[in-house]
Amino acid sequence: MTDKAKIAIFISGAGTNMAALLYASRMPACPYEVVLVASNDPAAPGLALAQLEGLATFALSHKGMTRADHDIAMEQAAIAAGAEIIVLAGYMRILSEEFVARWQGRMLNIHPSLLPKYKGLDTFARAIAAGDSHAGASVHLVTGELDSGEVLAQAEVAIAPGDTPASLAERVRLAEHQLFPRAVADYVSRWRNPAWLLEQVRARALALPETGEQESFGSQGFRVGEGKSGKYFAYFTDRPHGHERIALLVKVSGPEEMASLIEDQPDTYFKPAFYGASGWIGMVLDRRDLDWDDVTAWLERSWRSVAPKRLTRLMDIADAF
């Protein structure tokens, strides 16, 4: 696995945002590379630019095809190119629910408004008619509901007196070209961002019954119970005690399990220098292939190992069924 995320860009027209993403990808330290530009219009001008720049392209008209069949063809082209992320850059097609579900969390779109305002079409005319001081653009995750996924980044653009939808669109497009590459870069590299990783661990840890957060020995710790009777069940550590990775520390059953996990998956597990002797194992978090369901399971298991019996009893009964 390379450090760079592989993205496929879907377009329907000129592809100016595609071009912004492409040229940004060639800058030093950009965390993504473009492996395919695909379109539902074989005559889309953006395809010619992509070909000129040496990119793989795919084009298939949607005319005469069902939405699901066309989506499958576009998806297969992306998969064949090795894409891990799909980026919609002026792709003027509503995608099938099945396609969106298969790429949940791995498909981004740019929309010309400051979401949640003005979902759908005619966004600039609507912003002007409403008397807004600013319009703009939003990069968001694609979900089954139109323009309603998590907003990842936004850029505001002032609305000038006398602006028309066309004049405003020109300025917003300039902002989009700055916003989109940065938002995509930030998203595909979240897996190595300590703040984002901590946020994900915190949400899962604090969802467990009667848990709280407290710093301990320079690490963010998560406890079950209050006061002196409270016990730690997890720690989030950013390169703990000389280790080079960001990790979650959780309880294991004993030295034999720890040794087995480390031997079988040395890139995932390690013995923490400070905590290892007391039954903790380190799980590397800064991995692009991290399974968050696995993290959730480890947190729950570690919580159960130290939580009061009155809290675990009902969960144990539920598991028996």
Residue pairs with C-beta under 8 A, 6 or more apart in sequence:
1 288
1 289
3 31
4 30
4 31
4 32
4 33
5 31
5 32
5 33
5 84
5 85
5 188
5 189
5 288
6 32
6 33
6 35
6 81
6 82
6 83
6 84
6 85
7 21
7 32
7 33
7 34
7 35
7 83
7 84
7 85
7 86
7 87
7 184
7 188
8 34
8 35
8 36
8 37
8 38
8 77
8 78
8 81
8 83
8 85
8 86
8 87
9 15
9 18
9 21
9 22
9 34
9 36
9 37
9 38
9 86
9 87
9 88
9 89
10 38
10 39
10 40
10 74
10 86
10 87
10 88
10 89
10 91
10 93
11 17
11 18
11 37
11 38
11 39
11 44
11 46
11 47
11 89
11 90
11 91
12 39
12 40
12 41
12 44
12 90
12 91
12 92
12 93
13 41
13 44
13 45
13 46
13 90
13 92
14 44
14 45
14 46
14 90
15 37
15 44
15 45
15 46
15 47
15 49
15 50
15 89
15 90
16 46
16 90
16 173
16 177
17 89
17 90
17 110
17 176
17 177
17 180
18 37
18 46
18 49
18 50
18 89
18 90
19 46
19 49
20 176
20 177
20 178
20 180
20 181
21 34
21 87
21 89
21 180
21 181
21 184
22 34
22 37
22 50
22 53
22 55
24 30
24 181
24 182
24 185
25 32
25 33
25 34
25 181
30 181
30 185
31 185
31 188
31 189
32 85
32 184
32 185
32 188
34 55
35 55
35 56
35 81
35 82
35 83
36 55
36 56
36 57
36 58
36 77
36 78
36 81
36 83
37 46
37 47
37 50
37 55
37 56
37 57
37 58
38 57
38 58
38 59
38 60
38 74
38 77
38 78
39 46
39 47
39 57
39 58
39 59
39 60
39 91
40 59
40 60
40 61
40 62
40 70
40 74
40 91
40 92
40 93
41 59
41 61
42 59
42 60
42 61
44 59
46 90
47 57
47 59
50 57
51 57
56 81
58 74
58 77
58 81
60 70
60 73
60 74
60 77
62 70
62 93
65 73
67 93
67 94
67 95
67 96
68 96
68 98
68 99
70 93
71 95
71 96
71 98
71 99
72 99
75 99
75 102
75 103
78 86
84 106
85 106
85 107
85 108
85 184
85 187
85 188
86 103
86 106
86 107
86 108
87 107
87 108
87 109
87 184
88 107
88 108
88 109
88 110
88 142
89 110
89 180
90 110
91 109
94 146
95 142
97 144
100 107
100 142
100 143
100 144
101 144
103 142
104 143
105 141
107 141
107 142
108 139
108 140
108 141
108 142
108 152
108 183
108 184
108 187
109 139
109 140
109 141
109 142
109 147
109 149
110 137
110 138
110 139
110 176
110 179
110 180
111 119
111 123
111 137
111 138
111 139
111 140
111 147
112 123
112 124
112 135
112 136
112 137
112 169
112 172
112 176
113 119
113 123
113 126
113 127
113 135
113 136
113 137
113 138
113 147
114 134
114 135
114 136
114 137
114 138
114 154
114 156
115 138
115 140
115 147
115 151
115 154
116 148
116 151
117 127
117 132
118 126
118 127
119 146
119 147
119 148
120 146
120 147
122 165
123 135
124 135
124 165
124 166
124 168
124 169
124 172
125 165
127 134
127 135
127 159
127 168
128 135
128 159
128 163
128 164
128 165
128 168
132 159
133 158
133 159
134 156
134 157
134 158
134 159
135 156
135 157
135 159
135 168
135 172
136 154
136 155
136 156
136 157
136 172
136 175
137 154
137 155
137 157
137 172
137 175
137 176
137 179
137 180
138 151
138 153
138 154
139 151
139 152
139 153
139 154
139 179
139 180
139 183
139 184
139 187
140 147
140 148
140 149
140 150
140 151
140 152
141 149
141 150
141 152
142 149
143 149
152 183
152 186
152 187
153 179
153 182
153 183
153 186
154 179
155 175
155 176
155 178
155 179
156 175
157 168
157 171
157 172
157 175
159 168
160 167
160 168
186 193
190 196
190 197
191 197
191 286
191 287
191 288
191 290
192 246
192 286
194 238
194 246
197 236
197 246
197 285
197 286
198 220
198 236
200 292
200 295
201 220
201 222
201 234
201 236
201 248
201 285
201 295
201 299
202 213
202 220
202 222
202 236
204 292
204 295
204 296
204 299
205 211
205 213
205 222
205 233
205 234
205 299
205 303
206 212
206 213
206 222
208 224
208 299
208 300
208 303
209 224
209 307
209 311
210 224
210 225
210 226
210 307
210 311
211 222
211 223
211 224
211 233
211 303
212 222
212 223
212 226
212 230
213 220
213 221
213 222
213 223
214 221
214 222
214 223
215 221
216 232
216 235
217 274
219 235
219 236
219 237
219 238
219 240
219 249
220 235
220 236
220 237
221 232
221 234
221 235
221 236
222 232
222 233
222 234
222 235
222 236
222 299
223 230
223 231
223 232
223 233
224 230
224 231
224 233
224 303
224 306
224 307
224 308
224 311
225 231
225 307
225 308
231 306
231 307
232 306
233 250
233 251
233 299
233 302
233 303
233 305
233 306
233 307
234 248
234 249
234 250
234 299
234 302
234 303
235 248
235 249
235 275
235 280
236 246
236 247
236 248
236 249
237 243
237 246
237 247
237 248
237 249
237 272
237 282
238 246
239 245
239 246
240 247
240 249
240 272
240 273
240 274
240 282
241 272
241 273
241 274
242 273
243 270
243 272
243 273
243 282
245 270
245 284
245 285
245 286
246 284
246 285
246 286
247 270
247 272
247 282
247 283
247 284
247 285
248 282
248 283
248 285
248 295
248 298
248 299
249 272
249 275
249 280
249 281
249 282
249 283
250 280
250 281
250 283
250 298
250 299
250 301
250 302
251 279
251 280
251 281
251 301
251 302
251 305
251 306
252 258
252 261
252 279
252 280
252 281
254 279
257 281
258 269
258 271
258 276
258 279
258 281
261 268
261 269
261 281
262 269
262 270
262 271
262 281
267 284
267 287
268 283
268 284
268 287
269 281
269 282
269 283
269 284
270 281
270 282
270 284
271 281
271 282
272 280
272 281
272 282
275 282
276 282
283 295
283 298
285 295
304 312
304 315
